[in-house]
Amino acid sequence: MTKPNFFIVGAPKCGTTALYEYLKVHPNIFMCTPKEPHYFATDIPKKRYVNTLNEYLHLFDEASEKHTAIGEASVWYLYSDVALQNIKDFNPSAKIIVMIRNPVDFVYSSHSQALRCNTEDVRDFKEAWELSNQRAQGLKIPKHCNDVKFFYYDQIGRFGDQVEKLLSLFPREQVKIIFFEDFIGQTQVVYKDVLNYLGLPDDQRSFFPAVNQNMRHKLQWIAEVTQTPPEFLVATLMKLKKIFGIEKLGVINLIEKFNLKSEKRKALDDEMVKIIIRAYRSDIMKLSKITGVDLKHWLKY
């Protein structure tokens, strides 16, 4: 069976979906479907698409000899307590791609994504932020939460700690760190740099459409149904698929698409920005030291 040799390990809301979409059409790259199998994140079981090594490797069955770079993009590997070590045990020579951004923007964007997925039930970000400590103690857990550690908003963006752990496991030459602002500002340059890092020829791509923009639901009650469908609906759809011999109906996905609209998030107020920066200041400084990148602008408000 084919074995992946590179991993986009995170972080979410940092451009990973866009990079995945750009890379997967390169003639020498094979990216598995789904984008995020999360097989190695055994400490986040509800995120895992497959649970056995055999199932995982089958995701790469369609890779051929022309695909010299074979990868996946599970965005919570970087944050997971065990995924990076599991990847190293699986393939110690694997190349690792990390995408990170200013934690102020990251945690706010993560909250928006959780609302969209109906896993967060506190719509006000400041209130959700203030619940981080209680949630770490097992309190105020959202009803449809898939793992409470995703809602520690004062912890999930500690990229300094996360990258430090990564570099304790993999040599620096096997790790490619991409800052979201560079990816957005110089997409073609970063894309070519990634190809070079993977040892691949430039495919002359020049068009990089926006991917995974911020979205919100038009009607919340529809979101409740599409994101966490009731058991009777799931059972009915399963029966219909069996009766008509259809592998995938896609009804829920169509409804979900209809119920979404692109929307720019309301800017955080200055006081909230200050609170987040104070919580992440030491970690930002650590990340700056580790990467050699001046991140002083992340500390300004």
Secondary structure, 3 states (H helix, E strand, C coil): CCCCCEEECCCCCCCHHHHHHHHCCCCCEEECCCCCCCCCCCCCHHHCCCCCHHHHHHCCCCCCCCCCEEEECCCCCCCCCCHHHHHHHHCCCCEEEEEECCHHHHHHHHHHHHHHCCCCCCCCHHHHHHCHHHHHCCCCCCCCCCCHHHHCCCCCCCHHHHHHHHHHHCCHHHEEEEEHHHHHHCHHHHHHHHHHHCCCCCCCCCCCCCCCCCEEECCHHHHHHHHCCCHHHHHHHHHHHHHHCCCCCCHHHHHHHHCEEECCCCCCCHHHHHHHHHHHHHHHHHHHHHHCCCCHHHHCC
